Amino acid sequence: MAQRVLACTGCHGKQGRAGPDGYYPRLAGKPVGYLHNQLRNFQSGRRHYGLMVNLLENLSDANLREMAEHFSKLDVPYAASPVLALPAPLLERGQELATRGDERIKLPACARCHGESFMGLAPFVPSLLGLPRDYLNAQLGAWRSGERRAQAPDCMALVAQRMAPEDVTAVVSWLASQPVPAAVKAVTSLAKPMPLECGAVAAPGAGGRP
C-alpha cells in the first residue's frame, strides 16, 4: 500500500505528514471515516480540486477505504507549530470561538465536535491542530462560498456561514498557533452530544452517507 499511495505522498508529504507548502494537509493519523468521506467527496463532486478528482475518478470505494485505512494507521510525529506574531485581541477572540463558541450568533465551539483537545472524534471528525493557517482559512472560505460541501446536512457549511470574515481569521489563527499535544489521539466519545446534526457522521460505517 505504501507504494500504491505514492501519488498521494507526492503532495501530502512523506507518510502523509503534510506538504511543505502549507496547503496540502496532513493525512497521517486522521480518523479513517473522515479520510474515507473526503475521498468520496472528491470523487462525487462535493469537493473540487482537479488533481484529486483525476487521481480518484476510476477507483472503487473499496480502494478508497483501503487508502483511508492506510493513512489512518500511520503514527508519525507532527512538525512544530509555527510561532505567529499576531495581535493579542485576535488570538483571544479565536480562543473564545474555539473553546466556548458564541451564543449570540448561535455558533458552537469547535471543541464541541472536534474534542476538548481539538484532536478529533474517531472515526469521522478530524483534528484541527497541526494544520497551517492558510489551509484552515481556505477550507472555511470554501464552506462559506459553497465550493466545499459534505454529506447533508452539512454542519460545517452552517458553522462557516455563521462566521464573519474577521472571526474566521481569528479562529484559524489561534488554532494554527497551538502546539500539537504529545501522545494525544482522537477521542472516541464526547462529553455532550454534538450541537448540530452532521450527515458525515450520522450513518453507521466509515463511509457515512452516500
TAPE-V601239 format. One record per helix or strand. SS is the DSSP state (hx for helix, st for strand). FROM is the first residue (numbers start at 1). LEN is the number of residues. Records with the same first field share a line. If there is no record, write none. Layout:
# TAPE-V601239
SS = FROM-LEN / FROM-LEN
This chain:
# TAPE-V601239
hx = 6-7 / 14-3 / 32-13 / 50-7 / 61-12 / 88-12 / 103-3 / 111-4 / 133-13 / 155-7 / 165-13 / 199-4
st = 102-1 / 107-1 / 121-1 / 125-1 / 187-1
